[in-house]
Amino acid sequence: MEKISNILRKVDPGSLRLRLTAGIAAFSALGLGSLSVWTSLKMQDILIDNHKRHVEKIADRLPRDVQLYIQMMPQASGLDKSINNLIDNDTFIWIKNPENQIIAKSTNWNQLPNATTSQLMSLTEMSVKPEVTQVQQRYYVLCGAALQVQSKQLGKLFVVKDITREQTMFLALVRSLGIASLLIIIVISLAIAVYIRRSLQPLRQLSQMAAVISAADLPEAQLSLKQAPSEVKELTQTFNMLLSRLAESWEQERQFVSNVSHELRTPLTIVHGYLQSVLRRPSNLTATQVEALETAAVEAEHTIRLLQDLLDLARADSGNLHFRMNPCVLNDLVAEVVGMAQKYSDRTILIESPNHPIEVKADYNRLKQVLLNLIDNAVKYSEADTSVIVRLQQQDKAAIIQVDDKGYGIPLQHQARIFERFYRVDETRARSTGGSGLGLSIVKTLIEGMGGSVTVRSRLGEGSIFTISLPISPK
């Protein structure tokens, strides 16, 4: 039962495969069902309708025979003679007078059980058209008619034919036909399901190939299916054309971001320099002017950092982001970064590191930028009375740096996307803290450029832990 439940849970009600299988199976069931009904009717015509016509002929002929015989002999003898001439082993006849008394009957009634005989004899009316009925686990064709001789009503004629053997055979054939039809429908459905699955396999392959294409793969990405239907090959060509257009758009976007970042950074740096120069000589400025210039300087500095991040990402996309990889001691780097962070924050930042030095080969300045970004995030997105912990440890051949905060935490559905560019978990909070949505993207780009990896583990209300893993420098 568990296996069946697991299979049912995996079934997608909206899948094309299920819809095609169900549709074709339904049409097959309808076709086979119609064929079964038609075959059953034909078998009934062959096995039973002949007996109905035979009984009907007896009911039509007997009055004529009775009229002929009673002209030559007494009425009772004529009735018996007429009845016994028309019967066989399975046909039974009797006649009742208007007072519902049996005045004549066939001589073969002793072949039937007493209970069946009593039940049949007790009938007072029968349909003029032959009908099949069940009496005492046996099947009979019944037919009745008025018996008139020379315009005189002698009574009612009753004709019964035992068709138990034929009816049992007919029911068995219908039952076998139903079971066979059901088995054929199941086999056809399974065969159709397998065939449709194989037919849709090229589409599944196309989907799998398209799913693994990243932005970096766009320039060289080409989908190819050698053995596929013509329609799927056309779809593949359309996908390839779409990928080409996406690659062109992606390249144009990178060029635009790179050019804009480069062109705006220089004038903004000059503006920021002049603002700082004016603020260093505030004697001729009012308090309002000083406040306005300080705000302008802060925003200019923020914009310069944003442009620098965009420029770094554009360089990374184009493969022009270079790293100066040199051996560096992480213990010293972490201590320096924490010291710098504490100068610009009133928060408690703790260091947990081993006594022995941990050395990696990395770009010292880039790694320092990464740690400053992570610590800045931890400070921004946690309460002022909580501390931030930077842990350093060594696991096998990897150096592990963790930045741990006791902040708001990141919802699970957002954790897989926080390293995407411009992605923000909370737009309102990001604006209030000055976040641009590029910090973690820069972190991921720089760490992976140095041969490492970065992950996050977070729980709402308990905080987040960002973990950087870098290979240990070989000695």
JOTAZI-V60480 format. One record per pair of residues at least 4 apart in sequence whose ideal C-beta (glycine too) atoms are under 6 Angstrom apart, sorted by the first residue. I is the first residue (numbers start at 1). GAP is how many residues later the second one is. If there is no record, write none. Layout:
I/GAP ; I/GAP
This chain:
17/179 ; 17/183 ; 18/4 ; 20/176 ; 21/4 ; 21/171 ; 21/172 ; 21/175 ; 24/168 ; 25/164 ; 28/157 ; 28/160 ; 29/4 ; 29/156 ; 32/149 ; 32/153 ; 36/141 ; 36/145 ; 40/134 ; 43/4 ; 43/127 ; 43/130 ; 44/4 ; 45/4 ; 47/119 ; 47/123 ; 48/118 ; 51/90 ; 51/110 ; 51/112 ; 52/78 ; 52/89 ; 55/75 ; 55/86 ; 55/88 ; 55/104 ; 55/106 ; 56/74 ; 57/4 ; 58/4 ; 58/28 ; 58/101 ; 59/84 ; 59/86 ; 59/100 ; 62/20 ; 62/95 ; 63/84 ; 65/17 ; 66/12 ; 66/16 ; 66/83 ; 67/82 ; 69/9 ; 69/12 ; 69/13 ; 70/5 ; 70/8 ; 73/4 ; 73/5 ; 77/4 ; 79/25 ; 80/24 ; 83/10 ; 83/21 ; 83/23 ; 84/23 ; 87/4 ; 87/19 ; 90/71 ; 90/72 ; 91/70 ; 92/14 ; 92/68 ; 93/13 ; 93/66 ; 94/8 ; 94/11 ; 94/64 ; 95/8 ; 95/9 ; 95/52 ; 95/60 ; 95/62 ; 96/4 ; 96/6 ; 96/59 ; 96/60 ; 97/4 ; 97/6 ; 97/58 ; 98/57 ; 109/8 ; 112/4 ; 112/5 ; 115/21 ; 116/19 ; 116/20 ; 117/4 ; 119/16 ; 120/40 ; 126/16 ; 126/18 ; 126/32 ; 127/4 ; 130/11 ; 130/13 ; 131/11 ; 132/9 ; 133/7 ; 133/9 ; 134/5 ; 135/5 ; 138/26 ; 139/24 ; 139/25 ; 139/28 ; 140/20 ; 140/22 ; 141/20 ; 141/22 ; 142/18 ; 143/16 ; 144/14 ; 145/12 ; 147/7 ; 147/8 ; 147/10 ; 148/5 ; 149/5 ; 163/4 ; 164/4 ; 192/4 ; 202/23 ; 202/26 ; 202/30 ; 209/14 ; 213/4 ; 213/8 ; 215/35 ; 217/4 ; 218/28 ; 218/29 ; 218/32 ; 219/28 ; 221/22 ; 222/18 ; 223/13 ; 223/16 ; 223/17 ; 225/11 ; 228/4 ; 228/5 ; 246/4 ; 254/60 ; 254/63 ; 257/4 ; 257/53 ; 257/57 ; 258/56 ; 259/4 ; 260/4 ; 261/46 ; 261/49 ; 261/50 ; 264/4 ; 264/43 ; 265/42 ; 268/32 ; 268/35 ; 268/36 ; 269/35 ; 271/29 ; 272/28 ; 272/29 ; 275/18 ; 275/21 ; 275/22 ; 278/15 ; 279/14 ; 282/8 ; 285/4 ; 285/5 ; 306/130 ; 309/129 ; 309/133 ; 315/5 ; 315/6 ; 316/5 ; 316/129 ; 323/40 ; 323/126 ; 323/127 ; 324/39 ; 325/36 ; 325/38 ; 327/32 ; 327/34 ; 327/146 ; 328/5 ; 328/34 ; 328/36 ; 329/28 ; 329/30 ; 330/4 ; 330/28 ; 330/30 ; 330/62 ; 330/69 ; 331/22 ; 331/26 ; 334/56 ; 334/58 ; 337/31 ; 337/34 ; 337/35 ; 338/11 ; 338/13 ; 338/52 ; 341/4 ; 341/8 ; 341/34 ; 342/7 ; 345/34 ; 347/32 ; 348/39 ; 349/39 ; 350/37 ; 350/39 ; 351/39 ; 352/39 ; 353/39 ; 358/36 ; 358/41 ; 359/114 ; 360/39 ; 360/110 ; 360/113 ; 361/112 ; 362/5 ; 362/88 ; 366/80 ; 370/73 ; 370/76 ; 373/66 ; 373/70 ; 374/29 ; 374/92 ; 375/28 ; 378/4 ; 378/10 ; 378/25 ; 378/27 ; 380/53 ; 381/26 ; 381/27 ; 382/4 ; 382/23 ; 382/24 ; 382/25 ; 386/20 ; 388/17 ; 389/15 ; 390/13 ; 391/11 ; 392/9 ; 393/7 ; 394/5 ; 395/5 ; 397/75 ; 398/71 ; 399/71 ; 399/73 ; 400/69 ; 401/67 ; 402/63 ; 402/65 ; 403/63 ; 404/61 ; 405/58 ; 405/59 ; 406/57 ; 407/56 ; 409/49 ; 409/50 ; 409/51 ; 409/52 ; 409/53 ; 409/54 ; 410/4 ; 410/5 ; 410/15 ; 410/48 ; 410/54 ; 414/4 ; 414/11 ; 415/41 ; 417/6 ; 418/22 ; 419/21 ; 419/22 ; 419/25 ; 421/20 ; 422/15 ; 423/14 ; 424/6 ; 424/13 ; 430/5 ; 438/4 ; 443/11 ; 444/10 ; 447/5 ; 447/7 ; 447/21 ; 451/20 ; 452/17 ; 452/18 ; 453/16 ; 454/14 ; 455/12 ; 456/10 ; 457/8 ; 458/6
